[in-house]
Amino acid sequence: MMYHCQPLDQSIIQQFKKLYRKQLLQKAVADLDAGDSGAINILDAVYWVASAQAQVKPETVKKCFLRCSFSHQDDEQLGQTIDTGEQSVIDEELLALITLIDSSVEVETYFKLDKLVSTHDTNLTNIDDPDESDEPKSEDADETEEAETSKYQVISLQNALSAVKNVIHFILSRGKEQFYFYFCCNISE
């Protein structure tokens, strides 16, 4: 059902992600060649998002909507898919960039990363829950919330990134790649 009523899930988002990752990997390769640490800033990411979005061809968007029957087209057009030649070129470029950066990374794992990483909170509750009272919380509840949040307080972004790198290094040095993916999936908790 979701496949037919959400054309963005058909191929548009996958194409966008491939194009974005291509630019990300190109920067990583350029930084490796230059001997730089390869820090990524938000401005670069915004440019890459805009560029990847601009590179998604209108034909790709049209074909995805046609496949979802959003237009009264003949059956031949409904069966069309995204140009496989275009997809294979992008896949080959991604493969080359991945192997340049780290030959120990399995390409299959990189392409399946979206399925392994949580992209939304599945434990969302209804904000407009009629059973919940509108009364303010007691002071005791506020104090326990403050204690819980201060337990996870990070002084700076640099410290947080350093801690994440240490955890990743620890997991990978133990040869526990499956825990790395578990860590990536549950890092937002």
Long-range contacts (C-beta under 8 A, 24 or more apart in sequence): 4-68, 4-69, 5-68, 6-68, 7-61, 7-64, 7-65, 7-67, 7-68, 7-70, 8-64, 10-64, 10-67, 10-68, 11-60, 11-63, 11-64, 11-81, 11-82, 12-56, 12-60, 12-61, 12-64, 15-56, 15-60, 15-82, 15-87, 15-90, 16-52, 16-53, 16-56, 17-52, 17-114, 18-87, 18-90, 18-91, 18-94, 19-51, 19-52, 19-55, 19-56, 19-90, 20-48, 20-49, 20-52, 21-94, 22-90, 22-93, 22-94, 22-97, 23-48, 23-51, 23-52, 24-48, 25-94, 25-97, 25-98, 25-100, 25-101, 26-97, 28-97, 28-101, 29-97, 29-100, 29-101, 32-100, 32-101, 57-86, 59-83, 116-181, 116-184, 116-185, 117-184, 117-185, 118-185, 118-186, 118-188, 121-188
